[in-house]
Amino acid sequence: MQVSAKVDYGMRALLFLAESYAADPTGLVKGDAIAKSQSIPIKFLEGILTELRHAGFIISQRGAVGGYRLSRSPEKISLAEVIRVLDGPLAAVRGLRPENVNYNGPATHLQDVWVGVRVALRSVLENVSLADVVSGKFGTQMSDLLSQPDAWVSRPGYETN
């Protein structure tokens, strides 16, 4: 799974707001404070915050005392919801949903693999909330995945910085 900068920045902004929500659910946070805290370019962040506001994740208020806050409890916002809003479906094949691709011959069952990948992503991302990430306390499934012997080991292949 490739996580775009947009999803990474959006998630980090929401996690910052989730932490603030825990301290004061009605408190507002300036966009500059989020950008500075998370080293996110402010112009890029403003666009992401606008999308998150339109999707109903955050509420904004203009003015000198304005800012942003979550629209609901961080326990009620899954990572999957955020990713879908910012980047679209969790798993896509050439821009199509896995159930809409067709293959022939020896590749016939490749569609099954792509659907399975989507199921695996859903099983993690739909069951992890912003509150879980802020607290670092995950359910059994996620904890089991993280404790697997090779969970933190990279595989050889395409490398990025």
Steps between C-alpha positions, in 0.01 A plus 500: 500500500634839403400777742482834322635821653142625508384208716810517719461873561124475546534217749767686697284814510202299624713327763618841622136609521409172672755568771359852542147359509595282797610811691203718394238373251389855415847655482622632167847452355657732245608351169845654549539310827415170329734574208789598725454209741487243221740665251228521235508776235219737603355549151476124443352456848234766441374312195489174694320663793242637258436149365475360852254776592285430192501130592377582851808396698583847626331828579668830431442850627643812341646800673759589759367240742426251223655169413413135453367219715366151446127482434466180701691286743828353369371158607237533228735579210666201334814528293315338208245785492774759479692318227187458288423872522852614416607234248196296398455123538739311727599267216479581132639334189580747225241732654228233514353323800633143523158345431485692170820368342500192275787279397539211260700181488758447773416842652130413548529467876715811549177687574456274805839614628412869460168450680689316777742790531206736542349276768834496687529879483143541620555261789771728636402850389128476583581377850759759599376842611680830542474446876673161468793655317534791744498262797710233332254244635372271228270201502618141499507470120731798453717405797538149359602640161757733656650223712567264208876430474537663158254788548772763517731344237511647150515269201750553220362666191394846409649740751415862564677752717 
